[in-house]
Amino acid sequence: MNMTLRQLTLFKAVAQHLSFTRAAAELFLTQPAVSIQIKQLEGHVGISLFEQIGKRIFLTDAGHQLYEACEDIFARIDSLEQSLNELQGTIKGQLRLSVVTTAAYFAPYLFQSFAKHYPEVHLNLSVTNRNNILERLANNKDDLVIMGQVPEHLQVTAHQFLPNPLVVLASPQHHLVNQDRISLIQLSQENILVREVGSGTRLAVERCFAANNVELKTNIELGSNEAIKQAVVAGLGISVLSQHSATLELNAGMLKLLDVEHFPLRRHWYVAHLTEKKLSLVSRTFLEFLLKEANRVM
């Protein structure tokens, strides 16, 4: 076959987005240029890679097989690049990092500080929920992941690198603001807003209530920290979130910390990878940076 890496790069982008327009924008090309290259690639392969139904496009069976091959090809190229960099002793190349949504509030600051020392390292950052992080970790999609709770069902190596206090938040007008040593029983009578099932923060809160034989009543479930913060600000209820996720709102006086027994919950952020994974020089360098510098940066 006479397919080129350039054509495979374009195909991979279209397959990921299932959109010629979005793939073209990502690669700073025009849509017709991408379409021409895909047509040429299909000519080399001898079969259609996409089919259009209405206004949407889908991968054909051949497209799915080529996409899986692309992932193998580009993973091997990345591995080769990392090996060559290590032979040269240079710290450059791509760092694939996945973080749970709450960690997105501080991860950019850490990488920005890291990039000052290693400007030739390029970050590929994925921000997603805990369930997706676990799936990515199990399938070795990333070099490193940042999460608040280490999975028990996977063989991973994890390092604590930053405190992650979970605090109880309320609007400034809430009747519990300025009260001292609020009990969990008192708190359980309030409208408590929680993250989706599987969230690390929610798991920690459920365990805290269960350990103290207090029932946690959850009437409203929201899928993001931002949605929860806006709901709390609006007076819809109270919630428990990582203090890192509410720094701006606390400093602006939009949210208040409640003084609740057993809180803040003392947790930590972890950087993790599969135990059998061989870390690249870039990954090892970033891991060492987190362990030594994260507290200072934050």
Buried (B, 14 or more C-beta within 10 A) or exposed (E): EEBEEEBBBBBBBBBEBEBBEBBBBBBEBEBEEBBEBBEBBBEEBEEBBBEEEEEEBEBBEBBEBBBEEBEEBBEEEBEEBBEEBBEEEEBBBBBBBBBBBBBBBBBBEBBEBBBEEBEEBEBEBBBBBBEBBBEBBBEEBBBBBBBBBBBEEEEBBBBBBBBBEBBBBBBEEBEBBEEEEBEBEBBBEBBBBBBEEEBBBBBBBBEBBEEEEBEBEBEBBBEBBEBBBBBBBEEBBBBBBBBBBBBEBBEEEBBBBBBBEBBBBEBBBBBBBBEEBEBBBBBBBBBEBBBEBBEEBB
